[in-house]
Amino acid sequence: MIIENGAGNGNKLAVNGANEAKVFSVTKSQAQDAADLGNAFNINTGDITCAGDTTICYFKNDEDTDVILEAFAVGLRGSTVADLATVTFITNPTAGDLISDATDADMTANRKAGSSKVLKSTTLAYKGKVSGTVTGGVNAAQFYMGNNSRLFATINWVISRGSSIAIKITDTTTAGNLYGALILHKKDDVR
C-alpha cells in the first residue's frame, strides 16, 4: 500500500512527515448511529396487572437483519414482594398464552422523532398478562428486583431473524402494576 500526501488536492488524504494520516474523526456507538438513521426503536408494554407469576413481553424478529436488544427495563409498583421478585429473560420461547393469546404492546416508537421508519408488521411485539404463561426456549438470564423499583438491564443481545425473546416475573404476591420496555435497534449490515 502506498500512502501519498495529497494535502490540498481535493479528496486525497493528507499525510504528515511521520507518515501518519491526518484525519478528523467522530466516534459514535452502533446504537447511536442506528438512532441517527431512524433504525432504533422503543417498545413498551404499558401497565400490566401483576400478582404471582406474570408474563411481561415477547418479541419476535422478522426484520431483514439482526436486531440488537441493547437493554430492557421492568418497572414494578404496588405489589407485595416477600423478598425480591425474579425476572427471567428467555430466548426462543415456543408456547404459552403470551404467544397464543397475544396482545400487542401498547407502544412501539422510533427513537428518531419524526422518522417514518417502522418495524415490519410481521415483527411481533406483545405485552404479557397476570398469571400468563410462556414455555419452551432457554432461560438465558435472571435478575432480581424489589417492589416500587425499576430494573434496567444492559444486555446487547443479538436477535437473529426468526428468533424471539420473552421476559417474565415471579414472586410478586398481591396485585400491583408493572411494565416492560425493550430498547433495540436494527443492525446495519453495511457497517
BELSUL-V812783 format. One record per residue. RES is the residue in one letter. PHI is phi as a letter, one per 30 degrees, with the letter a starting at -180 (* if undefined). OMEGA is omega in radians with two decimals (999 if undefined). Layout:
# BELSUL-V812783
[[RES;PHI;OMEGA] [RES;PHI;OMEGA]]
This chain:
# BELSUL-V812783
[[M;*;3.12] [I;c;3.05] [I;c;-3.06] [E;c;3.13] [N;d;3.12] [G;c;-3.09] [A;e;3.10] [G;i;-3.10] [N;c;3.06] [G;i;-3.04] [N;c;3.11] [K;d;-3.11] [L;d;3.03] [A;d;-3.14] [V;b;3.13] [N;d;-3.09] [G;d;3.11] [A;c;-3.12] [N;h;3.09] [E;c;3.11] [A;d;3.06] [K;c;-3.10] [V;b;2.94] [F;c;-3.09] [S;b;3.02] [V;b;-3.12] [T;c;3.03] [K;b;-3.11] [S;d;3.06] [Q;d;3.14] [A;d;3.12] [Q;d;3.10] [D;d;3.11] [A;d;3.11] [A;d;3.11] [D;d;-3.12] [L;d;-3.10] [G;i;-3.11] [N;c;-3.14] [A;c;-3.01] [F;b;3.00] [N;c;3.07] [I;c;-3.11] [N;b;-3.08] [T;d;-2.90] [G;i;-3.07] [D;d;3.04] [I;b;3.04] [T;d;3.14] [C;b;3.00] [A;a;-3.04] [G;i;3.14] [D;d;-3.11] [T;b;3.00] [T;d;-3.08] [I;c;-3.11] [C;a;3.13] [Y;b;3.08] [F;b;3.06] [K;b;-3.09] [N;d;2.96] [D;b;3.06] [E;d;-3.13] [D;d;-3.11] [T;b;3.04] [D;d;3.01] [V;c;3.12] [I;c;3.03] [L;d;-3.09] [E;d;-3.08] [A;a;2.94] [F;b;3.14] [A;b;3.02] [V;b;3.05] [G;c;-3.09] [L;b;3.10] [R;b;2.98] [G;i;3.12] [S;c;3.04] [T;d;3.11] [V;b;-3.06] [A;e;3.11] [D;b;3.04] [L;b;3.06] [A;d;3.13] [T;c;3.09] [V;c;-3.11] [T;c;3.10] [F;c;-3.01] [I;b;3.05] [T;c;3.08] [N;h;3.03] [P;d;-3.04] [T;c;-3.04] [A;a;-3.11] [G;j;-3.09] [D;d;2.99] [L;e;-3.13] [I;c;-3.03] [S;d;3.13] [D;b;-2.92] [A;d;2.98] [T;b;-3.14] [D;e;3.04] [A;d;-3.09] [D;d;-3.03] [M;b;2.94] [T;b;-3.04] [A;b;3.01] [N;d;-3.11] [R;d;2.97] [K;c;-3.11] [A;e;-3.14] [G;j;3.11] [S;d;3.10] [S;c;-3.12] [K;d;3.12] [V;b;3.00] [L;d;3.13] [K;d;-3.14] [S;d;3.12] [T;c;2.96] [T;d;-2.97] [L;c;3.07] [A;b;-3.07] [Y;c;3.02] [K;c;-3.10] [G;d;-3.10] [K;a;3.09] [V;d;-3.06] [S;h;3.12] [G;d;-3.11] [T;b;2.98] [V;b;-3.07] [T;b;-3.14] [G;i;-3.13] [G;i;-3.09] [V;b;2.98] [N;d;-2.96] [A;c;3.14] [A;a;-3.12] [Q;b;-3.12] [F;b;3.04] [Y;c;3.05] [M;a;3.10] [G;c;3.09] [N;d;-3.14] [N;h;3.14] [S;b;3.13] [R;b;3.04] [L;c;3.03] [F;b;-3.06] [A;c;3.05] [T;d;-3.04] [I;b;3.12] [N;h;-3.10] [W;c;3.11] [V;c;3.10] [I;c;-3.12] [S;d;3.10] [R;e;-3.12] [G;j;3.13] [S;c;-3.10] [S;b;3.05] [I;b;3.03] [A;b;3.09] [I;b;3.10] [K;b;3.12] [I;b;3.06] [T;b;3.05] [D;i;2.90] [T;c;-3.04] [T;c;3.12] [T;c;-3.03] [A;e;3.03] [G;a;3.09] [N;b;3.01] [L;b;2.99] [Y;b;3.03] [G;b;3.11] [A;b;3.07] [L;c;3.12] [I;c;-2.98] [L;b;3.03] [H;b;3.06] [K;d;-3.14] [K;d;3.08] [D;c;-3.08] [D;d;3.12] [V;d;-3.07] [R;c;999]]
